[in-house]
Amino acid sequence: MGQPKVLALAGSTRSGSLNRRLVRVAAEGAQQTGAVVTLVELADYPLPMFDQDLEARGTPQEAQALKQLFLEHDALLIASPEYNSSITPVLKNALDWVSRSAEGEQPLAAYAGKVAAILAASPGALGGLRGLVHLRAILSNIGVLVLPTQIAVPKAHEAFTESGELKDASLAERVRGLGSKLAEQTGKLKA
């Protein structure tokens, strides 16, 4: 069946995103376990807010390209910032556009059979935990198997070095471990 393919992304387009740093650490763990990881930047896929009238005029090229990446990968590794106790609008919008079925395609084809690991980094005391509840619910509802283990990094503005590494070695090991677990579980399901 080959190596599991993991699509890794942060639910933020901010240049200094803490969640981008976090997803890169988790992606290292997936790679070390044998997965092929594609790190995608949502800023490279600027999408209008989803609405069916707009979709009826033609799915934006960026949405088609992003959906193709989802279709080509076996698993999702998502680090999501928390905005007002939920996920970011840019992440929700991307998930919505990718969910749309092309003519002759099964519903939610880009999510069918996928496994996901979720994590968050936030300056707050809960580390984005409340947003992960929403992300888990969304992904589960569209047919994604979300690993039960998740990681929320509180006080994330203090957690990283200038080069983007986690200062706490045990936390870095846990984050890489989550990426590794995603690769292992996806590999088992592919077999």
C-alpha positions as CSV (number, residue, x, y, z in Angstrom):
1,M,0.0,0.0,0.0
2,G,3.0,2.4,0.4
3,Q,3.7,5.1,2.9
4,P,0.8,7.0,4.4
5,K,0.4,10.5,3.0
6,V,-0.3,13.2,5.6
7,L,-1.6,16.7,4.7
8,A,-0.4,19.1,7.5
9,L,-1.8,22.6,7.9
10,A,-2.4,25.3,10.4
11,G,-5.7,27.0,10.6
12,S,-4.1,30.4,10.5
13,T,-2.7,32.6,7.7
14,R,-0.8,34.9,10.1
15,S,2.9,35.1,9.3
16,G,4.0,34.5,12.9
17,S,1.5,31.8,13.5
18,L,2.2,29.7,16.6
19,N,0.1,26.9,15.1
20,R,2.2,26.8,12.0
21,R,5.2,26.2,14.3
22,L,3.3,23.6,16.2
23,V,2.1,21.6,13.1
24,R,5.7,21.5,11.8
25,V,6.9,19.8,15.0
26,A,4.1,17.3,14.7
27,A,4.9,16.8,11.1
28,E,8.4,15.8,12.0
29,G,7.0,12.9,14.1
30,A,4.9,11.7,11.2
31,Q,7.9,11.9,8.8
32,Q,10.1,10.0,11.3
33,T,7.5,7.2,11.4
34,G,7.6,6.9,7.6
35,A,4.8,9.1,6.4
36,V,5.1,11.4,3.4
37,V,4.1,14.8,4.7
38,T,2.9,17.7,2.7
39,L,2.8,21.0,4.6
40,V,0.2,23.4,3.1
41,E,-0.3,27.1,3.8
42,L,-3.9,28.2,3.7
43,A,-2.6,31.6,2.7
44,D,-1.6,30.1,-0.6
45,Y,-5.3,29.2,-1.3
46,P,-7.2,32.5,-0.8
47,L,-10.9,31.6,-0.9
48,P,-14.0,33.7,-0.8
49,M,-16.4,32.9,2.0
50,F,-18.4,29.8,0.9
51,D,-21.9,30.3,-0.4
52,Q,-23.9,28.2,-2.8
53,D,-24.6,31.1,-5.2
54,L,-20.9,31.6,-5.7
55,E,-20.4,27.9,-6.1
56,A,-23.1,27.7,-8.7
57,R,-21.1,30.2,-10.8
58,G,-18.1,27.9,-10.6
59,T,-15.9,26.6,-7.8
60,P,-12.8,28.8,-7.4
61,Q,-9.6,27.4,-8.8
62,E,-8.0,27.6,-5.3
63,A,-10.8,25.5,-3.8
64,Q,-10.3,22.9,-6.5
65,A,-6.6,22.8,-5.9
66,L,-6.9,22.5,-2.1
67,K,-9.5,19.8,-2.5
68,Q,-7.2,17.8,-4.8
69,L,-4.6,17.9,-2.0
70,F,-7.1,16.5,0.4
71,L,-8.1,13.8,-2.0
72,E,-4.5,12.8,-2.6
73,H,-3.7,12.3,1.1
74,D,-4.7,9.6,3.6
75,A,-4.5,11.7,6.8
76,L,-4.9,15.2,8.1
77,L,-2.7,16.9,10.7
78,I,-4.3,20.1,11.8
79,A,-3.1,22.7,14.3
80,S,-5.9,25.2,14.9
81,P,-5.8,28.5,16.7
82,E,-8.8,29.3,18.9
83,Y,-10.8,32.4,18.0
84,N,-13.5,33.2,20.6
85,S,-13.7,29.6,21.8
86,S,-14.0,28.1,18.3
87,I,-11.9,27.5,15.1
88,T,-10.8,30.2,12.8
89,P,-13.0,31.4,9.9
90,V,-10.2,30.6,7.4
91,L,-10.0,27.0,8.5
92,K,-13.8,26.5,8.6
93,N,-14.1,28.1,5.2
94,A,-11.4,25.8,3.7
95,L,-13.1,22.8,5.2
96,D,-16.4,23.9,3.8
97,W,-15.1,24.4,0.2
98,V,-13.2,21.1,0.3
99,S,-16.4,19.3,1.4
100,R,-18.3,20.2,-1.8
101,S,-18.9,17.3,-4.2
102,A,-18.0,17.6,-7.9
103,E,-20.4,16.2,-10.4
104,G,-20.4,12.4,-10.2
105,E,-18.4,12.4,-7.0
106,Q,-19.5,10.7,-3.7
107,P,-20.5,13.2,-1.0
108,L,-17.6,14.3,1.2
109,A,-15.1,12.4,-1.1
110,A,-12.2,14.5,0.2
111,Y,-12.8,13.3,3.7
112,A,-13.9,9.7,3.2
113,G,-11.6,7.2,5.0
114,K,-9.3,10.0,6.4
115,V,-7.7,9.9,9.8
116,A,-6.9,13.2,11.6
117,A,-4.8,14.3,14.5
118,I,-5.6,17.7,16.0
119,L,-3.7,20.1,18.1
120,A,-3.7,23.8,19.1
121,A,-1.5,26.5,20.4
122,S,-2.8,29.6,22.1
123,P,-1.5,32.4,24.4
124,G,-4.4,31.6,26.7
125,A,-4.3,29.3,29.7
126,L,-6.3,26.5,28.0
127,G,-4.1,26.4,24.9
128,G,-6.9,26.4,22.4
129,L,-8.7,23.4,23.9
130,R,-12.2,24.9,23.4
131,G,-11.6,25.3,19.7
132,L,-10.4,21.7,19.4
133,V,-13.8,20.5,20.7
134,H,-15.4,22.3,17.7
135,L,-12.8,21.0,15.2
136,R,-13.2,17.4,16.4
137,A,-17.0,17.7,16.1
138,I,-16.8,19.1,12.5
139,L,-14.3,16.5,11.3
140,S,-16.2,13.6,12.9
141,N,-19.4,14.8,11.4
142,I,-18.0,14.7,7.9
143,G,-16.6,11.2,8.3
144,V,-13.1,11.8,9.4
145,L,-11.7,9.4,12.1
146,V,-10.1,11.8,14.7
147,L,-7.5,10.3,17.0
148,P,-8.6,10.5,20.6
149,T,-5.3,12.0,21.7
150,Q,-4.9,15.7,21.1
151,I,-2.6,18.4,22.3
152,A,-3.3,22.0,23.4
153,V,-0.3,24.2,24.2
154,P,-1.1,27.0,26.7
155,K,1.0,30.2,26.9
156,A,2.2,29.4,23.4
157,H,3.7,32.8,22.9
158,E,6.4,31.7,25.4
159,A,6.6,28.1,24.3
160,F,8.8,28.4,21.1
161,T,12.3,29.5,20.4
162,E,13.0,32.1,17.7
163,S,13.7,29.2,15.2
164,G,10.3,27.7,15.9
165,E,11.3,24.8,18.1
166,L,9.4,24.0,21.3
167,K,11.5,25.0,24.4
168,D,10.1,22.1,26.5
169,A,11.7,18.9,25.3
170,S,9.0,16.7,26.8
171,L,6.3,18.7,25.1
172,A,8.2,18.5,21.8
173,E,8.4,14.8,22.2
174,R,4.6,14.6,22.9
175,V,3.8,16.7,19.8
176,R,6.1,14.6,17.6
177,G,4.5,11.5,19.2
178,L,1.1,12.7,18.0
179,G,2.4,13.0,14.5
180,S,3.9,9.6,14.8
181,K,0.7,8.1,16.1
182,L,-1.2,9.6,13.2
183,A,1.3,8.0,10.7
184,E,1.1,4.6,12.5
185,Q,-2.7,4.5,12.7
186,T,-3.1,5.6,9.1
187,G,-0.6,3.0,8.0
188,K,-2.6,0.3,9.8
189,L,-5.8,1.4,8.2
190,K,-4.3,1.5,4.8
191,A,-3.0,-2.1,5.2
